[in-house]
Amino acid sequence: MSENHCRSACHHFAHVIDGTTVVELRGEIDIATASPIAARLDTVTAGPCPDLVLDLRAVSFIDCAGLSILCRARNRVLAKRGRLCLVTEDTHFLRVLRGAGLSGVFTTCPRPPGPAGGPSDRSVHALQ
């Protein structure tokens, strides 16, 4: 698989809203796209007490390499006493997390943070 294909398969965009870094992931998160995504997440989790939201609403596919990236980001955030929230309502993705034994490991919310709310408001829930 060429590097150009990897870049077209998954895109990521980051912005900060009220001190929370929101990384929007789009496309496929798999072994072919894992390295650039992991590098980006390592960068945004490098500082003290990171507050990170991963917006997965536009992710069309995730494999074990993608789940590994999410776990790595979670571990880095928690080690620095930060917060991580996954934005998704995709029942298939939530079922994948349950099947991988990751139920209750991630906090999820239906929308990314905005001026009137975010990961700390009532819309956030732990994955059951």
DSSP file (Angstrom, degrees, kcal/mol; ACC not computed):
  #  RESIDUE AA STRUCTURE BP1 BP2  ACC     N-H-->O    O-->H-N    N-H-->O    O-->H-N    TCO  KAPPA ALPHA  PHI   PSI    X-CA   Y-CA   Z-CA
    1    1 A M              0   0    0      0, 0.0     2,-0.1     0, 0.0     0, 0.0   0.000 360.0 360.0 360.0 132.7    0.0    0.0    0.0
    2    2 A S     >  -     0   0    0      1,-0.1     4,-1.6     4,-0.0     3,-0.2  -0.369 360.0-118.6 -80.3 158.8    1.4    3.4   -0.9
    3    3 A E  H  > S+     0   0    0      1,-0.2     4,-2.0     2,-0.2     5,-0.2   0.857 114.6  58.8 -63.7 -34.9    1.9    6.3    1.5
    4    4 A N  H  > S+     0   0    0      1,-0.2     4,-1.4     2,-0.2    -1,-0.2   0.883 103.6  51.7 -62.3 -37.9   -0.5    8.4   -0.7
    5    5 A H  H  > S+     0   0    0      1,-0.2     4,-1.6     2,-0.2    -1,-0.2   0.911 107.5  53.0 -64.3 -41.4   -3.2    5.8   -0.2
    6    6 A C  H  X S+     0   0    0     -4,-1.6     4,-1.3     1,-0.2    -2,-0.2   0.904 107.6  51.2 -59.9 -42.0   -2.7    5.9    3.6
    7    7 A R  H  < S+     0   0    0     -4,-2.0    -1,-0.2     1,-0.2    -2,-0.2   0.831 112.1  46.0 -68.1 -30.1   -3.1    9.6    3.6
    8    8 A S  H  < S+     0   0    0     -4,-1.4    -1,-0.2    -3,-0.2    -2,-0.2   0.713 106.0  60.7 -83.6 -19.3   -6.4    9.5    1.7
    9    9 A A  H  < S+     0   0    0     -4,-1.6    19,-2.8     1,-0.2     2,-0.4   0.822 116.0  20.2 -78.4 -30.9   -7.8    6.7    3.8
   10   10 A C  E  <  -A   27   0A   0     -4,-1.3     2,-0.3    17,-0.3    -1,-0.2  -0.991  63.9-175.3-143.2 132.5   -7.7    8.6    7.1
   11   11 A H  E     -A   26   0A   0     15,-2.0    15,-2.6    -2,-0.4     2,-0.4  -0.908   5.7-164.7-120.7 151.6   -7.6   12.3    7.8
   12   12 A H  E     -A   25   0A   0     -2,-0.3     2,-0.4    13,-0.2    13,-0.2  -1.000   5.0-174.8-140.1 141.2   -7.3   14.0   11.2
   13   13 A F  E     -A   24   0A   0     11,-2.0    11,-3.4    -2,-0.4     2,-0.4  -0.981   7.9-161.1-131.4 141.1   -7.9   17.6   12.2
   14   14 A A  E     +A   23   0A   0     -2,-0.4     2,-0.3     9,-0.3     9,-0.2  -0.968  16.0 159.1-127.4 142.8   -7.3   19.2   15.5
   15   15 A H  E     -A   22   0A   0      7,-2.0     7,-3.6    -2,-0.4     2,-0.5  -0.965  33.4-118.8-151.2 164.4   -8.5   22.4   17.2
   16   16 A V  E     -A   21   0A   0     -2,-0.3     2,-0.5     5,-0.2     5,-0.2  -0.920  21.6-175.5-113.6 131.5   -8.9   23.7   20.7
   17   17 A I  E >  S-A   20   0A   0      3,-2.8     3,-2.2    -2,-0.5    97,-0.0  -0.977  75.8 -26.4-126.0 115.4  -12.2   24.7   22.2
   18   18 A D  T 3  S-     0   0    0     -2,-0.5     3,-0.1     1,-0.3    -1,-0.1   0.862 128.2 -46.1  49.2  43.3  -12.2   26.2   25.7
   19   19 A G  T 3  S+     0   0    0      1,-0.2     2,-0.5     0, 0.0    32,-0.3   0.381 115.3 115.4  85.0  -4.2   -8.9   24.5   26.5
   20   20 A T  E <   -A   17   0A   0     -3,-2.2    -3,-2.8    30,-0.1     2,-0.6  -0.871  61.8-137.3-100.9 127.4   -9.9   21.1   25.2
   21   21 A T  E     -Ab  16  52A   0     30,-2.7    32,-2.8    -2,-0.5     2,-0.6  -0.742  18.6-162.9 -83.3 122.9   -8.1   19.7   22.2
   22   22 A V  E     -Ab  15  53A   0     -7,-3.6    -7,-2.0    -2,-0.6     2,-0.6  -0.938   4.0-168.2-109.2 119.8  -10.6   18.1   19.8
   23   23 A V  E     -Ab  14  54A   0     30,-3.0    32,-2.7    -2,-0.6     2,-0.6  -0.941   7.8-155.7-109.5 117.2   -9.1   15.7   17.2
   24   24 A E  E     -Ab  13  55A   0    -11,-3.4   -11,-2.0    -2,-0.6     2,-0.4  -0.827   8.9-163.8 -93.7 120.8  -11.5   14.8   14.4
   25   25 A L  E     -A   12   0A   0     30,-2.5    33,-0.7    -2,-0.6     2,-0.4  -0.869   8.7-176.5-105.5 139.1  -10.6   11.5   12.8
   26   26 A R  E     +Ab  11  58A   0    -15,-2.6   -15,-2.0    -2,-0.4     2,-0.3  -0.986  43.8   5.9-136.9 144.6  -12.1   10.6    9.4
   27   27 A G  E    S-Ab  10  59A   0     31,-2.4    33,-2.4    -2,-0.4    34,-1.2  -0.660 105.4  -9.1  93.0-143.2  -12.0    7.5    7.2
   28   28 A E  E     - b   0  61A   0    -19,-2.8     2,-0.7    -2,-0.3    34,-0.2  -0.790  46.6-161.4-101.4 135.5  -10.3    4.3    8.1
   29   29 A I  E     + b   0  62A   0     32,-2.9    34,-1.9    -2,-0.4    37,-0.5  -0.912  44.2 123.6-113.3 101.7   -8.2    3.7   11.2
   30   30 A D  S >> S-     0   0    0     -2,-0.7     4,-1.3    32,-0.2     3,-1.1  -0.733  78.5 -68.4-144.1-170.8   -6.2    0.6   10.5
   31   31 A I  T 34 S+     0   0    0      1,-0.3     4,-0.4    -2,-0.2     3,-0.1   0.802 128.1  55.7 -60.0 -29.2   -2.7   -0.7   10.3
   32   32 A A  T 34 S+     0   0    0      1,-0.2    -1,-0.3     2,-0.1   -26,-0.1   0.775 118.5  31.4 -75.2 -25.9   -2.0    1.4    7.2
   33   33 A T  T <> S+     0   0    0     -3,-1.1     4,-1.4     1,-0.1    -2,-0.2   0.417  93.4  96.4-109.7  -0.3   -3.0    4.7    8.9
   34   34 A A  H  X S+     0   0    0     -4,-1.3     4,-3.0     1,-0.2     5,-0.3   0.890  76.0  57.0 -62.4 -45.3   -1.9    3.9   12.5
   35   35 A S  H  > S+     0   0    0     -4,-0.4     4,-2.5     1,-0.2     5,-0.2   0.926 108.7  42.4 -59.6 -51.5    1.5    5.6   12.5
   36   36 A P  H  > S+     0   0    0      0, 0.0     4,-1.9     0, 0.0    -1,-0.2   0.879 117.3  48.5 -66.3 -33.0    0.5    9.1   11.5
   37   37 A I  H  X S+     0   0    0     -4,-1.4     4,-2.6     2,-0.2     5,-0.2   0.938 111.9  48.6 -68.7 -45.4   -2.5    9.0   13.8
   38   38 A A  H  X S+     0   0    0     -4,-3.0     4,-2.5     1,-0.2     5,-0.2   0.905 110.9  51.3 -60.1 -42.1   -0.4    7.7   16.7
   39   39 A A  H  X S+     0   0    0     -4,-2.5     4,-1.8    -5,-0.3    -1,-0.2   0.909 111.0  48.0 -62.2 -42.1    2.2   10.4   16.1
   40   40 A R  H  X S+     0   0    0     -4,-1.9     4,-2.1     1,-0.2    -2,-0.2   0.921 113.2  47.0 -64.9 -43.9   -0.5   13.1   16.1
   41   41 A L  H  X S+     0   0    0     -4,-2.6     4,-1.2     1,-0.2    -2,-0.2   0.849 108.6  55.4 -68.7 -33.6   -2.0   11.8   19.3
   42   42 A D  H  < S+     0   0    0     -4,-2.5    -1,-0.2    -5,-0.2    -2,-0.2   0.898 108.5  50.0 -62.3 -39.1    1.4   11.5   21.0
   43   43 A T  H >< S+     0   0    0     -4,-1.8     3,-1.2     1,-0.2     4,-0.3   0.933 111.8  45.4 -64.6 -46.9    1.9   15.2   20.2
   44   44 A V  H 3< S+     0   0    0     -4,-2.1    -1,-0.2     1,-0.3    -2,-0.2   0.642 115.7  47.6 -76.9 -12.0   -1.4   16.4   21.6
   45   45 A T  T 3< S+     0   0    0     -4,-1.2    -1,-0.3    -5,-0.2    -2,-0.2   0.266  87.0  92.1-105.6  11.3   -1.0   14.2   24.8
   46   46 A A  S <  S+     0   0    0     -3,-1.2    -2,-0.1    -4,-0.2    -1,-0.1   0.788  71.7  76.0 -76.9 -28.0    2.6   15.3   25.4
   47   47 A G  S    S-     0   0    0     -4,-0.3     2,-0.2    -3,-0.2    33,-0.0  -0.168  95.6 -77.7 -80.5 175.0    1.8   18.2   27.8
   48   48 A P  S    S-     0   0    0      0, 0.0    -1,-0.1     0, 0.0    33,-0.1  -0.487 106.3  -2.0 -73.1 141.8    0.7   18.1   31.4
   49   49 A C  S    S-     0   0    0     31,-0.9    32,-0.1    -2,-0.2    34,-0.1   0.892  84.1-155.5  48.7  57.8   -2.9   17.3   32.2
   50   50 A P        -     0   0    0      0, 0.0    33,-2.3     0, 0.0     2,-0.6  -0.366  10.6-155.9 -66.4 139.8   -4.1   16.9   28.6
   51   51 A D  E     + c   0  83A   0    -32,-0.3   -30,-2.7    31,-0.2     2,-0.4  -0.943  27.4 176.2-115.2 104.4   -7.8   17.4   28.0
   52   52 A L  E     -bc  21  84A   0     31,-3.1    33,-1.8    -2,-0.6     2,-0.4  -0.919  23.7-172.4-124.7 135.4   -8.5   15.5   24.8
   53   53 A V  E     -bc  22  85A   0    -32,-2.8   -30,-3.0    -2,-0.4     2,-0.7  -0.996  10.7-158.3-121.0 126.3  -11.7   14.7   22.8
   54   54 A L  E     -bc  23  86A   0     31,-2.8    33,-3.0    -2,-0.4     2,-0.9  -0.922   8.9-152.7-105.2 112.1  -11.4   12.3   19.9
   55   55 A D  E     +bc  24  87A   0    -32,-2.7   -30,-2.5    -2,-0.7     3,-0.3  -0.754  23.0 168.4 -87.7 107.5  -14.3   12.8   17.4
   56   56 A L  E >   +     0   0A   0     31,-2.1     3,-1.9    -2,-0.9    -1,-0.1   0.242  41.2 110.0-103.7  10.5  -14.9    9.5   15.8
   57   57 A R  E 3  S+     0   0A   0      1,-0.3    -1,-0.2    30,-0.3   -31,-0.1   0.788  82.6  44.7 -61.3 -28.2  -18.2   10.3   14.1
   58   58 A A  E 3  S+b   26   0A   0    -33,-0.7   -31,-2.4    -3,-0.3     2,-0.5   0.239  83.6 116.8-101.3  13.4  -16.7   10.3   10.6
   59   59 A V  E <   -b   27   0A   0     -3,-1.9   -31,-0.2   -33,-0.3     3,-0.1  -0.719  40.7-175.0 -82.5 125.8  -14.6    7.1   11.1
   60   60 A S  E     +     0   0A   0    -33,-2.4     2,-0.3    -2,-0.5   -32,-0.2   0.643  66.6  12.1 -95.2 -17.3  -15.8    4.4    8.7
   61   61 A F  E     -b   28   0A   0    -34,-1.2   -32,-2.9     2,-0.0     2,-0.3  -0.975  56.0-176.8-159.9 142.4  -13.7    1.5    9.9
   62   62 A I  E     -b   29   0A   0     -2,-0.3   -32,-0.2   -34,-0.2     2,-0.2  -0.986   7.6-176.1-143.3 135.8  -11.4    0.7   12.8
   63   63 A D     >  -     0   0    0    -34,-1.9     4,-2.3    -2,-0.3     3,-0.3  -0.465  51.4 -75.9-115.6-169.0   -9.4   -2.5   13.4
   64   64 A C  H  > S+     0   0    0      1,-0.2     4,-2.2     2,-0.2     5,-0.1   0.815 130.4  56.8 -63.4 -30.3   -7.2   -3.7   16.3
   65   65 A A  H  > S+     0   0    0      2,-0.2     4,-1.7     1,-0.2    -1,-0.2   0.900 108.6  47.7 -66.0 -38.8   -4.4   -1.3   15.3
   66   66 A G  H  > S+     0   0    0    -37,-0.5     4,-2.0    -3,-0.3    -2,-0.2   0.905 110.8  50.0 -66.4 -42.5   -6.9    1.6   15.7
   67   67 A L  H  X S+     0   0    0     -4,-2.3     4,-2.4     1,-0.2    -2,-0.2   0.885 108.0  54.8 -62.5 -37.5   -8.2    0.3   19.0
   68   68 A S  H  X S+     0   0    0     -4,-2.2     4,-2.6     1,-0.2    -1,-0.2   0.895 106.1  51.5 -61.8 -40.6   -4.5    0.1   20.1
   69   69 A I  H  X S+     0   0    0     -4,-1.7     4,-2.5     2,-0.2    -1,-0.2   0.914 109.7  49.6 -62.3 -43.4   -4.1    3.8   19.2
   70   70 A L  H  X S+     0   0    0     -4,-2.0     4,-2.3     1,-0.2    -2,-0.2   0.914 112.2  47.9 -62.7 -42.6   -7.1    4.7   21.3
   71   71 A C  H  X S+     0   0    0     -4,-2.4     4,-2.7     2,-0.2    -2,-0.2   0.899 110.9  51.1 -65.0 -41.1   -5.8    2.7   24.3
   72   72 A R  H  X S+     0   0    0     -4,-2.6     4,-2.4     2,-0.2    -2,-0.2   0.932 110.9  48.0 -61.9 -45.6   -2.4    4.3   24.0
   73   73 A A  H  X S+     0   0    0     -4,-2.5     4,-2.5     1,-0.2    -2,-0.2   0.916 112.1  50.3 -61.1 -43.0   -3.9    7.8   23.9
   74   74 A R  H  X S+     0   0    0     -4,-2.3     4,-2.8     1,-0.2     5,-0.2   0.931 110.9  48.2 -60.3 -47.1   -6.0    6.9   26.9
   75   75 A N  H  X S+     0   0    0     -4,-2.7     4,-2.1     1,-0.2    -1,-0.2   0.891 112.3  48.7 -62.9 -40.3   -3.1    5.6   28.9
   76   76 A R  H  X S+     0   0    0     -4,-2.4     4,-0.9     2,-0.2    -1,-0.2   0.913 113.4  47.3 -65.7 -42.3   -1.0    8.6   28.1
   77   77 A V  H ><>S+     0   0    0     -4,-2.5     5,-3.0    -5,-0.2     3,-0.7   0.941 114.1  45.9 -64.6 -48.3   -3.8   11.0   29.1
   78   78 A L  H ><5S+     0   0    0     -4,-2.8     3,-1.7     1,-0.2    -1,-0.2   0.857 106.1  59.4 -66.2 -34.9   -4.5    9.2   32.4
   79   79 A A  H 3<5S+     0   0    0     -4,-2.1    -1,-0.2     1,-0.3    -2,-0.2   0.783 110.5  43.6 -62.8 -25.6   -0.8    8.9   33.3
   80   80 A K  T <<5S-     0   0    0     -4,-0.9   -31,-0.9    -3,-0.7    -1,-0.3   0.163 119.8-111.1-104.8  16.7   -0.7   12.7   33.2
   81   81 A R  T < 5S+     0   0    0     -3,-1.7    -3,-0.2     1,-0.1    -2,-0.1   0.839  74.2 134.5  57.9  37.7   -4.0   13.1   35.1
   82   82 A G      < -     0   0    0     -5,-3.0     2,-0.4    -6,-0.1   -31,-0.2  -0.210  52.6-108.1 -99.1-166.2   -5.9   14.4   32.0
   83   83 A R  E     -c   51   0A   0    -33,-2.3   -31,-3.1    -2,-0.1     2,-0.4  -0.965  22.6-169.9-129.9 146.0   -9.2   13.5   30.5
   84   84 A L  E     +c   52   0A   0     -2,-0.4    23,-0.5   -33,-0.2     2,-0.4  -1.000   5.2 179.2-135.4 134.1  -10.2   11.7   27.3
   85   85 A C  E     -cd  53 107A   0    -33,-1.8   -31,-2.8    -2,-0.4     2,-0.5  -0.999  17.9-145.7-133.4 136.9  -13.6   11.4   25.7
   86   86 A L  E     -cd  54 108A   0     21,-3.0    23,-2.1    -2,-0.4     2,-0.8  -0.889  13.5-144.0 -99.7 129.4  -14.6    9.6   22.5
   87   87 A V  E     +cd  55 109A   0    -33,-3.0   -31,-2.1    -2,-0.5     2,-0.3  -0.844  49.1 116.5 -95.9 112.0  -17.3   11.3   20.4
   88   88 A T        -     0   0    0     21,-1.7    23,-0.1    -2,-0.8    -2,-0.1  -0.943  38.5-179.7-168.1 148.5  -19.5    8.6   18.9
   89   89 A E        +     0   0    0     -2,-0.3     2,-0.6    21,-0.1    -1,-0.1   0.156  47.2 132.5-128.7   9.5  -23.0    7.2   18.9
   90   90 A D     >  -     0   0    0      1,-0.2     4,-2.3     2,-0.1     5,-0.2  -0.507  44.9-158.7 -69.0 112.9  -22.2    4.5   16.3
   91   91 A T  H  > S+     0   0    0     -2,-0.6     4,-2.0     1,-0.2    -1,-0.2   0.832  90.9  55.8 -65.1 -31.6  -23.7    1.3   17.8
   92   92 A H  H  > S+     0   0    0      2,-0.2     4,-2.1     1,-0.2    -1,-0.2   0.939 108.9  46.3 -65.0 -45.7  -21.4   -0.8   15.6
   93   93 A F  H  > S+     0   0    0      1,-0.2     4,-2.3     2,-0.2    -2,-0.2   0.915 112.2  50.5 -63.0 -42.8  -18.3    0.9   17.0
   94   94 A L  H  X S+     0   0    0     -4,-2.3     4,-2.1     1,-0.2    -1,-0.2   0.870 109.6  51.6 -63.1 -35.6  -19.6    0.6   20.6
   95   95 A R  H  X S+     0   0    0     -4,-2.0     4,-2.7     2,-0.2    -1,-0.2   0.875 107.0  53.4 -67.1 -37.8  -20.2   -3.1   19.9
   96   96 A V  H  X S+     0   0    0     -4,-2.1     4,-1.8     2,-0.2    -2,-0.2   0.918 108.2  50.4 -62.1 -43.8  -16.6   -3.4   18.7
   97   97 A L  H  <>S+     0   0    0     -4,-2.3     5,-2.9     1,-0.2     6,-0.3   0.920 111.8  47.3 -61.0 -43.4  -15.4   -1.9   22.0
   98   98 A R  H ><5S+     0   0    0     -4,-2.1     3,-1.6     4,-0.2     5,-0.3   0.927 110.9  51.5 -62.7 -44.4  -17.5   -4.3   24.0
   99   99 A G  H 3<5S+     0   0    0     -4,-2.7    -1,-0.2     1,-0.3    -2,-0.2   0.798 107.5  53.2 -62.9 -29.6  -16.3   -7.2   21.9
  100  100 A A  T 3<5S-     0   0    0     -4,-1.8    -1,-0.3    -5,-0.2    -2,-0.2   0.403 119.8-109.9 -85.9   2.9  -12.7   -6.2   22.5
  101  101 A G  T < 5S+     0   0    0     -3,-1.6    -3,-0.2    -4,-0.2    -2,-0.1   0.746  85.4 122.1  76.7  23.1  -13.3   -6.1   26.3
  102  102 A L    >>< +     0   0    0     -5,-2.9     3,-1.9    -6,-0.2     4,-0.7   0.191  28.4 136.9-104.2  15.4  -13.0   -2.4   26.4
  103  103 A S  T 34 S+     0   0    0     -6,-0.3    25,-0.2    -5,-0.3    23,-0.0  -0.408  78.1  11.6 -61.1 134.8  -16.5   -1.7   27.9
  104  104 A G  T 34 S+     0   0    0     23,-0.6    -1,-0.3     2,-0.2    24,-0.1   0.403 104.1  98.3  79.0  -3.7  -16.3    0.8   30.7
  105  105 A V  T <4 S+     0   0    0     -3,-1.9     2,-0.3    -8,-0.1    -2,-0.2   0.864  79.5  46.9 -83.3 -38.1  -12.7    1.8   29.7
  106  106 A F  S  < S-     0   0    0     -4,-0.7    21,-2.1    21,-0.0     2,-0.4  -0.788  73.9-134.2-108.1 147.5  -13.6    4.9   27.6
  107  107 A T  E     -dE  85 126A   0    -23,-0.5   -21,-3.0    -2,-0.3     2,-0.3  -0.836  30.1-166.6 -90.8 135.4  -15.9    7.8   28.3
  108  108 A T  E     -dE  86 125A   0     17,-3.2    17,-3.5    -2,-0.4   -21,-0.2  -0.885  12.2-176.6-123.4 156.5  -18.1    8.6   25.3
  109  109 A C  E     -d   87   0A   0    -23,-2.1   -21,-1.7    -2,-0.3    15,-0.2  -0.981  30.8-128.3-146.4 154.9  -20.3   11.5   24.4
  110  110 A P  S    S+     0   0    0      0, 0.0   -21,-0.1     0, 0.0   -23,-0.1   0.711  90.7  29.3 -78.5 -20.0  -22.6   12.2   21.4
  111  111 A R  S    S-     0   0    0    -23,-0.1     3,-0.1    12,-0.1   -23,-0.1  -0.965  82.1-109.6-138.7 152.4  -21.2   15.6   20.5
  112  112 A P        -     0   0    0      0, 0.0   -90,-0.0     0, 0.0   -26,-0.0  -0.327  56.5 -77.2 -71.8 165.9  -17.8   17.3   20.7
  113  113 A P        +     0   0    0      0, 0.0     5,-0.3     0, 0.0   -95,-0.0  -0.272  56.1 173.8 -64.3 151.3  -17.5   20.2   23.2
  114  114 A G  B >   -F  117   0B   0      3,-2.5     3,-1.3    -3,-0.1   -97,-0.0  -0.815  50.8 -77.5-143.0-176.7  -18.9   23.5   22.3
  115  115 A P  T 3  S+     0   0    0      0, 0.0     3,-0.1     0, 0.0   -98,-0.0   0.819 129.3  42.0 -58.5 -31.3  -19.5   26.9   24.0
  116  116 A A  T 3  S-     0   0    0      1,-0.0     2,-0.3     5,-0.0     0, 0.0   0.408 128.6 -21.7 -99.7   3.4  -22.5   25.5   25.9
  117  117 A G  B <   +F  114   0B   0     -3,-1.3    -3,-2.5     4,-0.1    -1,-0.0  -0.974  55.3 163.8 179.1-168.8  -21.1   22.2   27.0
  118  118 A G    >   -     0   0    0     -5,-0.3     3,-2.2    -2,-0.3     5,-0.3  -0.984  66.5 -21.6 162.2-155.1  -18.7   19.4   26.3
  119  119 A P  T 3  S+     0   0    0      0, 0.0     5,-0.1     0, 0.0   -35,-0.1   0.709 129.3  54.0 -59.6 -20.8  -17.1   16.4   27.9
  120  120 A S  T 3  S+     0   0    0      3,-0.1     2,-0.1     2,-0.0    -3,-0.0   0.498  93.8  87.4 -93.9  -1.0  -17.9   17.6   31.4
  121  121 A D  S X  S-     0   0    0     -3,-2.2     3,-1.6     1,-0.1    -4,-0.1  -0.261  98.1 -88.3 -90.4-176.5  -21.6   18.2   30.9
  122  122 A R  T 3  S+     0   0    0      1,-0.3    -1,-0.1    -2,-0.1    -5,-0.0   0.642 115.1  75.0 -67.2 -15.3  -24.5   15.7   31.2
  123  123 A S  T 3  S+     0   0    0     -5,-0.3     2,-0.3   -14,-0.0    -1,-0.3   0.619  77.5  93.4 -74.2 -10.6  -24.2   14.4   27.7
  124  124 A V    <   +     0   0    0     -3,-1.6     2,-0.3    -6,-0.2   -15,-0.2  -0.628  53.1 171.8 -83.9 138.4  -21.1   12.4   28.6
  125  125 A H  E     -E  108   0A   0    -17,-3.5   -17,-3.2    -2,-0.3     2,-0.2  -0.996  34.0-112.1-144.7 150.6  -21.5    8.8   29.6
  126  126 A A  E     -E  107   0A   0     -2,-0.3     2,-0.2   -19,-0.2   -19,-0.2  -0.584  44.7-101.3 -77.7 142.8  -19.2    5.9   30.3
  127  127 A L              0   0    0    -21,-2.1   -23,-0.6    -2,-0.2    -1,-0.1  -0.468 360.0 360.0 -64.9 128.4  -19.4    3.1   27.8
  128  128 A Q              0   0    0     -2,-0.2    -1,-0.2   -25,-0.2   -25,-0.1   0.418 360.0 360.0 -94.7 360.0  -21.6    0.3   29.2
